[in-house]
Every structure is written in C-alpha cells, then in structure tokens.
Amino acid sequence: MPRTFSAAIVTLSLAWALTSCNRAVPANVAAMVNGRAITYADLEKQYQSQFPSASTRTTPEGGGEHTSADQIQIQKLEVLRTLIDGEIMLQRAEKQGLMATDADVEQKFNELKAPYTQEEFQKQLNARKLTVDDLKAQLRRDLSVAKLFNKEITSQISITDKDISDFYNANKASFNLAEPQIHMAQILVTPSPEANVGNLKNDKAQDDDQARKKIDGIYQRLRMGDDFASLAQNYSEDAKSSQNGGDLGFIPESALDKANADLRKTIMALRPGETTGVLRTAEGYRILKVITREPAGQRDLTDPKVQQTIRETLLNRKDQLLKAAYYEVARNEAKVTNYLANRIVGSREKK
C-alpha cells in the first residue's frame, strides 16, 4: 500500500476516533440545544418544581400510592421538552439583545412577593421546591422570552377598526344579552389519556393522579403571579378554549343554575379578575376566572367595552396562531438532541 494512502487511512481513522469520542454522551446531560447543555440536575429541579409530590400521593384511605417509573419518565420527558423549547427561545432572545436586566427581574420579583408576608412567600417557594435564586433565574428567562415574543409577534399584530366591525357584525347576536351574563375563562385538566390536545405545549395528563398534580402546579403558578391566559394556552386541555387563553365567552347567569349550588355560589362571589381555587368537576379539574360581568340587553359596537372585548379576542387568536408557528419554525432551525429520550428508547430495545 502506498505510503501516502496509508497515511490518509490513519488520518481518517484518528479523525473518526476523535469524532466518536466527542460524540460520547456526557453522563449528566439530558439534552443539547445548539451546543448548550440541559443537565439532569436542571431537569430534576424543574421536575420537582412542577411535580413536588411526584413520587407518592396520599390515597383516601390515608396510605401512600407510588407513581410508577413509567409515569415519572413520561412526566420528565414533558418537562424536558418544555426546557428545550425555553432554551431555544432564550437563545433567540440573547442573540437579539433582549435579555431581562437585573432591574426587570427585581421589579417582577417584588411584584410577586408583595401580596405575601415573608413567611407566606417562603411557603410558596417551598411548595414548589424553589429557592429565591431559582425563582429569579426563572423570572429572567421568562421575562427575556416575553420580550422576544413581544418584539417578534405581539408588536407586529395589527387589529383594525374594520376587523372589529366585521367580527361584531358576524357575531352580533352574541352581544344581545337576554339576561345578565358572566364573561369567564377556564383552565381544564382531565384524567382521560387522549392523544391530542390543543395547547401550545402539547401537554396532557394521562390519569387522575397526573391530572391532580398538574392542576395543583398550575394553581401554584397562578398564585405566584403567572398570567392566566398564558397558562391556559400552554397547559389547558380544553381544545375549544385553550387557543384563546381559556376564554369561554359570555355565560348566562341562569346557566349556573345547572351547576351544583356550591359551584354557583363560588362563581357568583368572584369579582372581575378573580379566580377560583382548584375545582373538581365531572370532566376533571378546573380553575375558573371571571373576566367581566355584563347586564342584559343589546350591546352596541359603539360601546368601548364591546370594542375592547373584540380587540382582545382577535389579538389573542392571532397571537396564539403566530406563537404556535414561531415555535415550530424555531424548533426546525435549532439543533436539538434529546439524550433522555434516546436513552429510554435504547433501554426498551435492549429488552
């Protein structure tokens, strides 16, 4: 064999060996996003925050029921997918110089802390298994991504007077209230293992245990100041309302007569902007929000509240559509390797 050819073979062999070594999966890395690692420590911290009682739950008899290993892995895959999406968006915010400042973070942190005493606030953190530093780091990520979405999506949406007029004329009957009505929104989590859900995160509870833990986590995030509409878009399992931030439209007060007395009393006691706690209903677990209350009668297009309602409805719809598309484009352009998923698939194939 000619020397030059032999040398080339050796060079290629060394290059292949080095490449193989570089491709070795670090033991602590759950996923890579454009060369940046999401570690198992990151995953575990976020998992414990979202599922603080994931390993066991108390049964009605007072015993402990363990979540199966497969259920835990499903939950961790869902959490990791959220972390991957968040990392993709965070990197985009970094490239555009849209990272939240220390002042932004402190302002938001103080807003979240304001309604509580120090002891109450610490209990909220403990419930989500977070430290103050953890929360501030999460706030920095969330605020940075919010800046990205505002620049790339929300600020680009234009709702014209004609759009509002066209919507009103197409839905005029819905603005004629035969009786007092309540404009409501909801976040719904069901225990049924359906394959398709209409939320941004494609997040679905598979049984009652997962549903209860998921809705409890969402409620804690609401208590910590997260936006109701955003949580509904990302996690609500009602395909009809999640796309519009959980918006259920206007519900006649008489319709509440069909609900049980306690539920009706709870809803009627809410002021605009307030939410219920976690409610157990026939379909699953719900959190309801009263947006506005409206008297009976035809509401005219000249009513500023009508225009504002229509504008917000159209804005939310367009915002939801563009965000969903933006996520897909960003995922397509990102280089992502999910090592946890690869490991799970590999372990099954070896059996």
MARMITI-738892 format. One record per residue (C-alpha): x, y, z; residue in three letters. Coordinates in pm, whole numbers, padded with zeros to 5 digits, always signed. Layout:
BEGIN
XYZALA/...
//
This chain:
BEGIN
+00000+00000+00000MET/+00144+00339-00097PRO/+00267+00541+00197ARG/+00050+00842+00117THR/-00260+00623+00102PHE/-00169+00453+00433SER/-00118+00792+00598ALA/-00456+00904+00472ALA/-00620+00596+00622ILE/-00451+00659+00957VAL/-00559+01024+00948THR/-00918+00930+00873LEU/-00915+00667+01148SER/-00787+00918+01400LEU/-01043+01173+01289ALA/-01321+00916+01324TRP/-01197+00814+01667ALA/-01181+01173+01784LEU/-01526+01243+01646THR/-01662+00935+01820SER/-01512+01050+02147CYS/-01660+01396+02102ASN/-01999+01243+02038ARG/-01991+01046+02362ALA/-02287+01149+02573VAL/-02186+01318+02900PRO/-02345+01135+03190ALA/-02505+01450+03330ASN/-02658+01587+03007VAL/-03028+01530+02937ALA/-03036+01730+02612ALA/-02828+01960+02395MET/-02973+02269+02229VAL/-02743+02432+01973ASN/-02442+02308+02166GLY/-02572+02420+02507ARG/-02644+02152+02766ALA/-02957+02097+02970ILE/-02834+01882+03257THR/-03018+01619+03451TYR/-02978+01849+03752ALA/-03166+02121+03559ASP/-03433+01870+03464LEU/-03470+01735+03817GLU/-03502+02083+03966LYS/-03773+02181+03719GLN/-03946+01845+03762TYR/-03956+01881+04139GLN/-04095+02233+04097SER/-04378+02115+03873GLN/-04440+01782+04044PHE/-04344+01842+04408PRO/-04522+01526+04524SER/-04449+01315+04220ALA/-04310+01008+04395SER/-04611+00941+04616THR/-04961+01064+04675ARG/-05200+01007+04965THR/-05497+00781+04898THR/-05842+00837+05056PRO/-05756+00561+05299GLU/-05451+00754+05411GLY/-05192+00528+05251GLY/-04925+00620+05002GLY/-04955+00529+04634GLU/-04633+00542+04434HIS/-04622+00691+04089THR/-04490+00426+03852SER/-04145+00458+03698ALA/-04302+00486+03352ASP/-04529+00769+03466GLN/-04233+00956+03609ILE/-04041+00915+03285GLN/-04338+01046+03084ILE/-04356+01348+03312GLN/-03983+01409+03283LYS/-03998+01390+02904LEU/-04273+01653+02908GLU/-04074+01878+03142VAL/-03761+01833+02932LEU/-03950+01925+02616ARG/-04058+02246+02787THR/-03699+02316+02894LEU/-03579+02256+02538ILE/-03838+02497+02396ASP/-03747+02751+02662GLY/-03376+02719+02582GLU/-03441+02766+02210ILE/-03635+03084+02279MET/-03385+03208+02536LEU/-03101+03173+02287GLN/-03302+03373+02035ARG/-03358+03644+02294ALA/-02985+03651+02369GLU/-02893+03690+02003LYS/-03128+03986+01972GLN/-03006+04155+02291GLY/-03341+04113+02463LEU/-03227+03962+02792MET/-03406+04092+03101ALA/-03199+04323+03320THR/-03141+04289+03694ASP/-03386+04576+03743ALA/-03652+04391+03539ASP/-03606+04080+03749VAL/-03615+04266+04082GLU/-03928+04454+03983GLN/-04112+04135+03888LYS/-03982+03954+04197PHE/-04111+04232+04424ASN/-04448+04225+04247GLU/-04480+03853+04316LEU/-04369+03890+04674LYS/-04586+04193+04761ALA/-04917+04011+04842PRO/-04747+03781+05097TYR/-04574+03805+05429THR/-04217+03677+05428GLN/-04333+03351+05587GLU/-04616+03304+05339GLU/-04388+03376+05044PHE/-04133+03123+05171GLN/-04409+02865+05199LYS/-04499+02930+04837GLN/-04138+02875+04736LEU/-04113+02561+04949ASN/-04429+02421+04790ALA/-04261+02449+04450ARG/-03924+02339+04589LYS/-03760+02663+04475LEU/-03504+02895+04629THR/-03511+03271+04579VAL/-03223+03235+04332ASP/-03412+02965+04143ASP/-03717+03189+04114LEU/-03513+03488+03998LYS/-03336+03276+03737ALA/-03674+03156+03610GLN/-03806+03512+03605LEU/-03505+03625+03399ARG/-03573+03351+03144ARG/-03947+03418+03132ASP/-03909+03795+03103LEU/-03646+03759+02831SER/-03866+03526+02626VAL/-04161+03761+02681ALA/-03950+04043+02534LYS/-03871+03822+02236LEU/-04238+03737+02176PHE/-04340+04099+02214ASN/-04082+04211+01956LYS/-04126+03926+01711GLU/-04501+03864+01743ILE/-04728+04078+01961THR/-04595+04416+01849SER/-04639+04309+01488GLN/-05011+04230+01523ILE/-05247+04497+01397SER/-05621+04482+01468ILE/-05803+04737+01252THR/-06139+04905+01308ASP/-06267+04702+01012LYS/-06157+04378+01179ASP/-06354+04476+01489ILE/-06659+04582+01286SER/-06655+04261+01080ASP/-06634+04048+01395PHE/-06919+04239+01558TYR/-07147+04206+01253ASN/-07072+03834+01222ALA/-07142+03778+01591ASN/-07398+04050+01668LYS/-07643+03808+01827ALA/-07386+03710+02086SER/-07376+04074+02203PHE/-07752+04078+02271ASN/-07774+03960+02628LEU/-08120+03834+02724ALA/-08011+03824+03087GLU/-07706+03920+03292PRO/-07402+03726+03178GLN/-07056+03650+03307ILE/-06753+03658+03080HIS/-06542+03367+03200MET/-06223+03176+03125ALA/-06100+02839+03242GLN/-05805+02607+03271ILE/-05914+02244+03242LEU/-05713+01930+03314VAL/-05874+01592+03254THR/-05768+01241+03361PRO/-05852+01079+03024SER/-05546+00961+02824PRO/-05637+01132+02496GLU/-05368+01152+02232ALA/-05435+01502+02101ASN/-05471+01822+02300VAL/-05496+02177+02177GLY/-05240+02356+02391ASN/-04904+02502+02293LEU/-04701+02255+02498LYS/-04900+01952+02379ASN/-04915+01869+02750ASP/-05171+01605+02858LYS/-05236+01430+03190ALA/-05284+01055+03143GLN/-05470+00965+03462ASP/-05629+01121+03768ASP/-05302+01127+03962ASP/-05123+01319+03688GLN/-05424+01548+03639ALA/-05437+01640+04006ARG/-05066+01712+04024LYS/-05074+01911+03701LYS/-05364+02135+03807ILE/-05205+02188+04151ASP/-04884+02300+03980GLY/-05076+02540+03756ILE/-05260+02684+04055TYR/-04933+02744+04237GLN/-04802+02929+03933ARG/-05115+03146+03930LEU/-05059+03221+04298ARG/-04703+03323+04215MET/-04827+03569+03954GLY/-04817+03380+03623ASP/-05061+03504+03358ASP/-05389+03306+03343PHE/-05427+03329+02964ALA/-05069+03215+02901SER/-05108+02916+03133LEU/-05435+02825+02959ALA/-05270+02846+02616GLN/-04979+02632+02728ASN/-05146+02373+02950TYR/-05528+02373+02944SER/-05670+02053+02799GLU/-05989+02207+02660ASP/-05912+02236+02289ALA/-06201+02477+02230LYS/-06088+02741+02480SER/-05714+02691+02533SER/-05629+02854+02200GLN/-05799+03173+02320ASN/-05634+03182+02660GLY/-05911+02975+02818GLY/-06181+03225+02712ASP/-06530+03068+02747LEU/-06716+03375+02627GLY/-07028+03508+02800PHE/-07226+03264+03012ILE/-07586+03348+03119PRO/-07630+03353+03493GLU/-07922+03108+03452SER/-07677+02852+03311ALA/-07513+02842+03652LEU/-07839+02702+03792ASP/-07743+02374+03626LYS/-07424+02364+03832ALA/-07424+02248+04190ASN/-07512+02510+04449ALA/-07158+02538+04586ASP/-07007+02598+04239LEU/-07268+02861+04155ARG/-07209+03034+04487LYS/-06833+03032+04428THR/-06862+03185+04080ILE/-07118+03446+04181MET/-06892+03560+04465ALA/-06598+03631+04232LEU/-06523+03985+04126ARG/-06386+04059+03774PRO/-06023+03948+03757GLY/-06053+03692+04037GLU/-06012+03315+04003THR/-06142+03014+04189THR/-05924+02757+04354GLY/-05895+02408+04203VAL/-06244+02269+04139LEU/-06326+01902+04087ARG/-06595+01864+03819THR/-06732+01577+03611ALA/-06481+01637+03329GLU/-06179+01676+03554GLY/-06011+01961+03740TYR/-06083+02326+03664ARG/-05972+02673+03761ILE/-06224+02940+03659LEU/-06174+03313+03615LYS/-06433+03589+03595VAL/-06324+03844+03334ILE/-06625+04079+03338THR/-06992+04087+03429ARG/-07242+04231+03181GLU/-07606+04346+03224PRO/-07888+04228+02995ALA/-07961+04396+02658GLY/-07807+04453+02315GLN/-07459+04593+02340ARG/-07374+04825+02054ASP/-07048+04842+01863LEU/-07002+05198+01989THR/-06967+05060+02343ASP/-06595+05086+02429PRO/-06619+04764+02633LYS/-06753+04580+02328VAL/-06469+04710+02113GLN/-06213+04619+02377GLN/-06355+04267+02416THR/-06346+04209+02040ILE/-05997+04358+02008ARG/-05864+04131+02284GLU/-06035+03827+02133THR/-05886+03890+01789LEU/-05546+03974+01936LEU/-05539+03655+02143ASN/-05635+03443+01843ARG/-05370+03594+01620LYS/-05112+03584+01899ASP/-05184+03215+01962GLN/-05154+03129+01592LEU/-04829+03319+01541LEU/-04670+03182+01858LYS/-04754+02824+01758ALA/-04600+02882+01415ALA/-04298+03062+01566TYR/-04231+02767+01798TYR/-04238+02527+01504GLU/-04002+02738+01294VAL/-03763+02782+01588ALA/-03762+02408+01658ARG/-03692+02334+01292ASN/-03396+02572+01288GLU/-03249+02452+01618ALA/-03008+02162+01656LYS/-03152+01954+01939VAL/-03052+01616+02077THR/-03274+01468+02347ASN/-03045+01222+02523TYR/-03308+01123+02779LEU/-03546+01016+02503ALA/-03264+00830+02324ASN/-03172+00654+02647ARG/-03532+00547+02714ILE/-03577+00413+02361VAL/-03240+00236+02377GLY/-03323+00068+02707SER/-03651-00067+02563ARG/-03479-00202+02252GLU/-03231-00399+02463LYS/-03510-00585+02644LYS/
//
